Amino acid sequence: MTSRRDFLRQGGTALGGALLAGSGLAGIPRLLSAAPAPDWRTLEAFEDIANVRTLMDAALNAAKMAGASYADVRCSRQRQNFVFTREQQIQNVVDTDTVGLGVRALVDGTWGFSATRILTIDGAASAAREAVAIAKASTVARAHGVEWLPTPAVKDGYWKSAFTQDPFDVPVEQKADLLITANANAMKAKNVKYVFSGFFFVKDERHYANTDGTVTKQDVVRSWPTMQITAVSSDFTDFQNRSNMVAPMARGWEYVLSNDLVGKAQQWGDEAAAKLTGKPVEQGRYDLVLDPQNLWLTIHESIGHPTELDRAMGYEANYAGTSFVAPPEKMLGTLKYGPSLMNVQGDRSQEGGLSTIGWDDDGVKPDEFLIVKNGVFNDYQTTREQAPWLRWWYEKHGRPVRSHGCSYAQGWDNVQFQRMPNVSLMPGEKDLTMNDLIAATDRGILIQGDGSFSIDQQRFNAQFGGQLYHEIKGGKVVGVLKDVAYQIRTPDFWNSMDMIGGPRSYELGGSFFDGKGQPPQVNAVSHGSPPARFRNVNVINTGRKG
């Protein structure tokens, strides 16, 4: 890593060099939400697959002619559709549509990137030449050259996510009607006064090619139906929410229908109202039984983020913090993350997973790998650039030095970098269920659903809430609690896990919007788990006033 003083000195020089090389500020990528909608000519150019292949070839050839040792190009269209309602009113309908082409070039071990909305041969070639110019100008700020790991080429690959009905083919009137009907049913529950509901849909059509010979196309749809139901006590001294009942998935409109918002809305409203009668929790230490829709967020924050290799190496320190799982040479094979029954898998292959794809944005087919193996920290999330950093570890254990396929860019105008795969706590060998865990617990709390959270910059100290809380006594659920949050130190918390559900109890949760990087980018990621029990965890009362 370069020191901060050297980075500032070299970075200033590199910026001046980039401007002198003709790379103006207009070349800086912007967030997808800021891009204007494409005109019909751009859409026609994108929808012609043969034309897209020609544009990508032009970009790669121009990059090589300008001096790149490696280049890749992504030509993509990303659409978003959001529908929001409140009780019996439509609050907002949002549609975005963006199309363009981005080129990344490697010159003398240094990256350059440029993007364009001009889908012509000249536009693609110009973006490629600018990427090369930026790479050449940036060498002065480089601490070490990139070692670019070879990977097998994929000829004419195609992959589609697990959706059967495209939500962008469903009329907005049908979407709004479903939400408003669900809202009306939620309002039938006692004490429910407010209901917010919405749909989030994303469709990503992505072409990719690189100078290794890889050419792929992928079509991904992601869907998230959401509701927040608010119950208010009769004397207006308390209100309680029930939200995030349905996990986001890389599925289509059929997933929305399968979750039956209309049929389940009143039950969810009853659950919000029941929280009004809950007993305030007494702070202290309890055994916690956490369901998968609570654990996904704990996994995301305390395992997913700290095992990103760039974060562990300090590259995210300015924006999103570092990691306690560092440095690698002191953690790999040594850090006892949890008990021997704990196995955490990274993958981009689980059907319906938000991070599931066929090939990543380095052209790599991702593999399945154990981040934690039998309780011991075993591997980081990597890209083609990062995997050689761990060569010593892989060769020591006779494992291939290969990327785990964790490269991702939010859109065509963003440069790809390491993003989280699906990170999941694997089920145990015994076919235990949630009820089995409850029956084995004498004094504890069952926590269902995700809530607020807070975690420090190294992902070491944290606090998590939930949606529903139930007191457990003598192996039985005996009543409703409220104002519950649990505090953890990451290794202590995971090492307190002593029971875990079996394969039948495994579920996926996840985040539709996970941010990282500067300029910031968003990706979507799923986290699966069975229910699990944690012993002697500190619980606080969030409703207590000082």
JOKASUL-V213077 format. One record per backbone hydrogen bond with DSSP energy under -0.5 kcal/mol. NH is the residue of the N-H (numbers start at 1). CO is the residue of the C=O. Records with the same first field share a line. If there is no record, write none. Layout:
NH: CO, CO
//
This chain:
7: 3
8: 4
9: 5
10: 6
11: 7
12: 8
13: 9
14: 10
15: 11
16: 12
17: 13
18: 14
19: 15
20: 16
21: 17
22: 19
23: 18
24: 22
27: 24
28: 25
34: 31
35: 32
43: 39
44: 40
45: 41
46: 42
47: 43
48: 44
49: 47
52: 48
53: 49
54: 50
55: 51
56: 52
57: 53
58: 54
59: 55
60: 56
61: 57
62: 58
63: 59
64: 60
65: 61
66: 62
67: 64
68: 63
69: 106
70: 106
72: 104
73: 209
74: 102
75: 207
76: 74, 100
77: 205
78: 98
79: 203
80: 96
81: 201
82: 94
83: 199
84: 92
85: 197
86: 89
87: 195
89: 86
91: 84, 89
92: 84
94: 82
96: 80
98: 78
100: 76
101: 116
102: 74
103: 114
104: 72
105: 112
106: 70
107: 105, 110
110: 107
112: 105
114: 103
116: 101
119: 117
120: 118
124: 120
125: 121
126: 122
127: 123
128: 124
129: 125
130: 126
131: 127
132: 128
133: 129
134: 130
135: 131
136: 132
137: 133
138: 134
139: 135, 136
140: 137
141: 138
142: 139
146: 109
148: 146
149: 147, 384
155: 153
156: 154
157: 215
159: 217
161: 219
163: 161
169: 166
170: 167
174: 171
175: 171
176: 172
177: 173
178: 174
179: 175
180: 176
181: 177
182: 178
183: 179
184: 180
185: 181
186: 182
187: 183
188: 185
189: 186
192: 189
193: 230
194: 230
196: 228
197: 85
198: 226
199: 83
200: 224
201: 81
202: 222
203: 79
204: 220
205: 77, 203
206: 204, 218
207: 75
208: 216
209: 73
210: 214
211: 71
213: 210
215: 154
216: 208
217: 157
218: 206
219: 159
220: 204
222: 202
223: 249
224: 200
226: 198
228: 196
229: 242
230: 194
231: 229, 240
232: 191
233: 238
236: 233
240: 231
242: 229
244: 227
249: 223
250: 352
251: 249
253: 165
255: 252
256: 252
257: 253
258: 254
259: 255, 256
260: 257
264: 260
265: 261
268: 264
269: 265
270: 266
271: 267
272: 268
273: 269
274: 270
275: 271
276: 272, 273
277: 273, 274
278: 275
279: 480
281: 482
283: 281
284: 539
286: 537
287: 443
288: 286, 534
289: 445
290: 288, 532
291: 447
294: 291
295: 291
296: 292
297: 294
298: 294
299: 295
300: 296
301: 297
302: 298
303: 299
304: 299
305: 300
307: 303
308: 305
309: 307, 381
312: 308
313: 309
314: 311
315: 310
317: 314
319: 316
320: 316
321: 316
322: 457
324: 458
326: 324
330: 327
331: 327, 328
332: 328
333: 377
334: 331
335: 331
337: 335, 375
338: 375
339: 494
342: 339
343: 341
344: 372
345: 343, 424
346: 369
347: 422
353: 350
356: 353
357: 348
360: 364
361: 407
363: 360
366: 364
367: 404
369: 346
371: 344, 369
372: 344
373: 376
374: 372
375: 342
376: 373
377: 335
378: 371
379: 371
381: 307
387: 383
389: 386
390: 387
391: 388
393: 390
394: 390
395: 391
396: 392
397: 393
398: 395
399: 394
402: 400
406: 382
408: 417
414: 411
417: 408
419: 406
422: 347
423: 526
424: 345, 422
425: 528
426: 343, 424
428: 501
432: 430
437: 433
438: 434
439: 435
440: 436
441: 438
442: 440
444: 472
445: 287
446: 470
447: 289, 445
448: 468
454: 463
456: 461
459: 456
462: 488
463: 454
464: 486
465: 452
467: 448, 449
468: 448
469: 481
470: 446
471: 479
472: 444
473: 476
474: 442
475: 441
476: 473
478: 471, 476
479: 471
481: 469
482: 279
485: 540
486: 464
487: 538
488: 462
490: 460
493: 489
494: 490
495: 491
496: 492, 493
497: 494
498: 533
499: 533
501: 531
502: 432
505: 502
506: 503
507: 529
509: 527
511: 525
514: 523
515: 513
516: 521
521: 516
523: 514
525: 511
527: 509
529: 507
532: 290
533: 499
534: 288
535: 496
537: 286
538: 487
539: 284
540: 485
542: 483, 540
544: 541
//
